Amino acid sequence: MTYTTSNSAPELVSAFQALEVDQQLALFYEIYKQMGTSVTPAAPAASTVSPEIAESLFNQVKEMPHQEQLQLQRDLIRGQDSQVAREYGALSDTTKLLFWYYLAQGMDEGSVIPMPADYQLSAQAQQLLSQITGLEFQQQITLFRDIVSPMGVDVTRR
């Protein structure tokens, strides 16, 4: 499978990035819950993915206390500098997507801090979720890559 980054839906990327950080995390998890079985099998099969690298980074996160896991996810979205953020920043976009998939799986399994049971998506996040689920599969994958690409810290872009 090959892919090219496309800005076919830059307004959706901008809308995602405009959400509060915790809403971004919640939306990612909700996407995984609703579409994980169709979206995520594409990531490991993609030509630029490195499952071992994504899993190794995930294992680092899994070893952290839950509150540190949450802070790390927030820091990745904000682009806060840390060793894990730099490692993440060096990944291909497809490997970054796989890393987020592993985080969502970890949330389901209990090895990563779970979503609070009573957490609600904002109206903006709910609307964005509806727009994303209405996209064709390839558009969803491209959108997700465009969303995860700038997260973390890419030392080559400094």
NULUMVO-620973 format. One line per 4 residues: number of its first residue (from 1); their letters; for each residue y, z, x of N, C-alpha, C. Coordinates in steps of 0.05 Angstrom, whole numbers. Atoms other than C-alpha are relative to their C-alpha. Layout:
NUM) a) Y:Z:X:Y:Z:X:Y:Z:X ~ ...
This chain:
1) mtyt) -23:0:17:0:0:0:25:0:18 ~ -25:0:-14:68:-17:26:22:6:-19 ~ -22:-6:17:135:3:1:26:-4:16 ~ -26:1:-12:208:-7:15:18:18:-16
5) tsns) -18:-17:14:262:42:-1:18:-17:-17 ~ -16:16:19:300:17:-61:20:18:-12 ~ -21:-15:15:364:40:-92:2:-10:-28 ~ -1:11:27:344:12:-159:9:21:-20
9) apel) -9:-21:19:359:79:-191:16:21:15 ~ -16:-20:-15:412:112:-147:12:21:-18 ~ -12:-20:18:441:146:-208:-20:22:-6 ~ 20:-21:4:375:183:-218:-2:18:25
13) vsaf) 0:-16:-24:375:206:-145:24:18:0 ~ -25:-15:1:447:228:-152:-2:22:-21 ~ 3:-20:21:431:264:-217:-18:23:9 ~ 18:-20:-10:373:300:-184:14:18:20
17) qale) -14:-15:-21:416:320:-124:23:17:-11 ~ -22:-15:13:471:345:-171:-10:25:-13 ~ 11:-24:13:424:396:-202:2:24:20 ~ 2:-25:-16:426:468:-177:-27:-1:14
21) vdqq) 24:1:-17:374:478:-122:-25:10:-15 ~ 24:-10:14:327:520:-164:-8:-19:-23 ~ 7:19:20:331:468:-219:-14:-24:12 ~ 14:21:-15:311:415:-168:-29:7:5
25) lalf) 27:-9:-5:251:456:-149:-16:1:-26 ~ 14:-1:26:233:468:-222:-7:-28:-10 ~ 5:27:9:239:395:-238:-22:-13:16 ~ 22:10:-16:195:376:-179:-27:10:-10
29) yeiy) 25:-12:9:143:424:-204:-8:-11:-27 ~ 6:10:26:148:399:-275:-10:-29:2 ~ 10:28:-5:140:327:-250:-29:1:9 ~ 28:-3:-9:77:349:-214:-18:7:-23
33) kqmg) 17:-8:22:51:383:-276:-5:-23:-20 ~ 3:22:20:64:323:-321:-11:-26:11 ~ 7:26:-11:52:266:-274:-17:1:25 ~ 14:-3:-25:14:294:-215:-25:-16:3
37) tsvt) 25:14:-2:-51:261:-231:4:-30:4 ~ -5:28:-4:-19:192:-231:17:-6:25 ~ -18:5:-22:35:198:-179:-12:7:27 ~ 8:-10:-26:3:238:-124:-24:-15:13
41) paap) 21:14:-14:-61:197:-112:11:-24:17 ~ -11:22:-15:-15:142:-87:10:9:28 ~ -11:-9:-26:14:185:-31:-21:0:22 ~ 19:0:-22:-49:197:10:-10:-28:8
45) aast) 10:27:-6:-68:123:6:22:-18:12 ~ -22:17:-11:0:98:29:-2:-3:30 ~ 3:7:-29:4:65:97:15:18:19 ~ -16:-16:-18:57:112:125:-6:30:-2
49) vspe) 5:-29:4:26:178:104:-17:11:22 ~ 16:-15:-19:-2:229:152:-9:25:-13 ~ 9:-24:15:-43:277:110:-4:25:18 ~ 5:-23:-18:-61:321:170:27:13:7
53) iaes) -26:-12:-7:13:330:188:11:14:-24 ~ -10:-13:24:33:345:116:-15:26:-5 ~ 16:-24:5:-25:394:110:6:22:21 ~ -7:-20:-21:-7:428:176:26:14:-6
57) lfnq) -25:-12:8:64:438:153:-3:18:-24 ~ 6:-16:24:40:463:86:-13:26:8 ~ 14:-24:-9:-6:512:121:19:21:12 ~ -21:-18:-11:54:541:158:14:15:-22
61) vkem) -14:-11:23:89:552:92:-18:20:-14 ~ 19:-17:14:27:581:60:-4:27:12 ~ 3:-26:-15:24:636:113:24:18:-4 ~ -24:-16:3:94:660:96:-2:17:-25
65) phqe) -3:-15:24:109:715:46:13:-17:-22 ~ -10:17:22:126:687:-23:30:-4:0 ~ -30:3:1:201:701:-19:9:-19:23 ~ -7:18:-22:204:665:49:-7:-29:-8
69) qlql) 8:27:10:167:606:17:21:-12:-18 ~ -21:9:18:219:601:-37:25:-7:15 ~ -24:5:-15:276:607:12:-3:-26:17 ~ 5:24:-16:245:553:56:3:-25:-17
73) qrdl) -3:23:17:240:505:-3:30:-5:-7 ~ -29:2:6:313:519:-21:14:-12:25 ~ -12:9:-25:332:508:52:-6:-29:6 ~ 6:28:-3:296:442:55:18:-18:-17
77) irgq) -18:15:18:335:417:-5:29:0:10 ~ -28:-3:-10:400:442:25:5:-12:27 ~ -2:10:-27:385:414:94:7:21:20 ~ -5:-22:-18:389:482:127:-18:-2:24
81) dsqv) 15:4:-25:366:480:200:-20:23:4 ~ 21:-18:-8:301:514:217:-22:-16:14 ~ 22:15:-13:238:496:256:-15:-16:-21 ~ 15:15:21:201:477:192:17:-23:-11
85) arey) -17:21:10:261:437:167:2:-23:19 ~ -1:21:-20:263:398:232:-27:-15:0 ~ 27:13:2:187:385:228:-1:-17:-25 ~ -1:15:25:196:363:156:17:-25:3
89) gals) -19:23:-4:255:318:175:-12:-22:16 ~ 12:21:-17:212:281:225:-23:-15:-14 ~ 22:13:15:160:262:172:10:-26:-13 ~ -7:23:16:157:194:139:5:9:-29
93) dttk) -6:-8:28:182:194:67:-25:4:-16 ~ 25:-3:16:112:185:40:-14:26:8 ~ 12:-25:-9:87:244:82:16:24:-12 ~ -17:-20:13:146:285:55:-9:4:-29
97) llfw) 8:-1:28:124:268:-15:-27:14:-2 ~ 26:-13:0:53:290:1:3:30:5 ~ -5:-28:-5:80:356:29:9:14:-25 ~ -9:-12:25:115:370:-37:-23:2:-20
101) yyla) 24:-1:16:51:354:-73:-18:24:8 ~ 16:-23:-10:14:405:-30:13:26:-9 ~ -14:-24:9:68:456:-47:-6:6:-30 ~ 6:-3:29:57:444:-122:-28:9:-4
105) qgmd) 28:-9:2:-18:450:-113:-2:29:7 ~ 1:-28:-9:-7:515:-75:12:19:-21 ~ -11:-16:22:35:541:-133:-21:4:-21 ~ 21:-3:20:-22:527:-181:-22:18:10
109) egsv) 22:-16:-11:-72:560:-134:8:28:7 ~ -10:-26:-6:-28:620:-120:6:5:29 ~ -7:-4:-29:-19:609:-45:29:-4:6 ~ -28:4:-2:53:589:-57:13:13:-24
113) ipmp) -13:-15:21:103:628:-98:1:-17:-26 ~ 1:15:25:93:606:-171:28:-1:-14 ~ -23:0:18:146:586:-221:-1:24:-18 ~ 0:-22:19:167:645:-263:-9:-11:-27
117) adyq) 12:9:25:129:640:-329:22:-7:-21 ~ -21:4:20:194:642:-369:23:-19:9 ~ -21:17:-11:234:593:-326:3:-25:-18 ~ -6:23:17:268:538:-367:16:-20:16
121) lsaq) -17:22:-12:294:471:-343:26:-1:-16 ~ -25:4:13:367:460:-358:-1:-25:-16 ~ -2:24:17:387:407:-408:2:-25:18 ~ -3:23:-19:407:361:-350:-27:-6:13
125) aqql) 26:5:-13:340:371:-315:-20:-11:-20 ~ 18:10:21:302:360:-380:6:-29:-6 ~ -7:27:5:340:296:-392:-9:-18:23 ~ 9:15:-23:326:273:-321:-30:-4:1
129) lsqi) 30:2:2:252:288:-330:-8:-22:-19 ~ 5:21:20:252:244:-392:5:-28:12 ~ -6:26:-12:285:188:-354:-21:-8:21 ~ 19:5:-21:236:194:-296:-27:-8:-12
133) tgle) 26:6:12:174:194:-340:1:-27:-14 ~ -2:26:12:201:131:-373:0:-24:20 ~ 1:21:-20:201:93:-307:-28:-11:4 ~ 26:11:-8:144:47:-285:-9:15:24
137) fqqq) 13:-15:-21:96:77:-235:14:-5:28 ~ -11:6:-26:124:41:-173:29:10:2 ~ -27:-10:1:195:59:-194:0:31:4 ~ 2:-30:-4:174:133:-198:-5:6:29
141) itlf) 7:-5:-28:143:131:-129:25:-5:18 ~ -24:6:-16:205:98:-99:21:21:-4 ~ -20:-20:6:250:147:-134:-7:26:14 ~ 8:-25:-13:210:207:-108:5:-2:30
145) rdiv) -5:3:-29:213:179:-37:30:2:6 ~ -29:-1:-4:288:169:-44:11:29:-2 ~ -9:-27:4:295:241:-67:-8:18:23 ~ 9:-18:-22:253:274:-12:10:-9:27
149) spmg) -8:10:-26:279:230:44:22:16:14 ~ -22:-15:-14:345:266:59:-5:30:3 ~ 4:-29:-2:315:335:52:-9:8:28 ~ 8:-10:-26:302:378:113:22:-7:20
153) vdvt) -19:6:-21:336:365:180:-12:-22:18 ~ 8:22:-17:328:298:216:17:1:25 ~ -16:-3:-24:351:311:287:9:-27:11 ~ -8:26:-9:355:236:300:25:-10:-14
157) rr) -24:8:15:412:230:249:24:17:7 ~ -23:-18:-7:457:281:282:19:-14:18
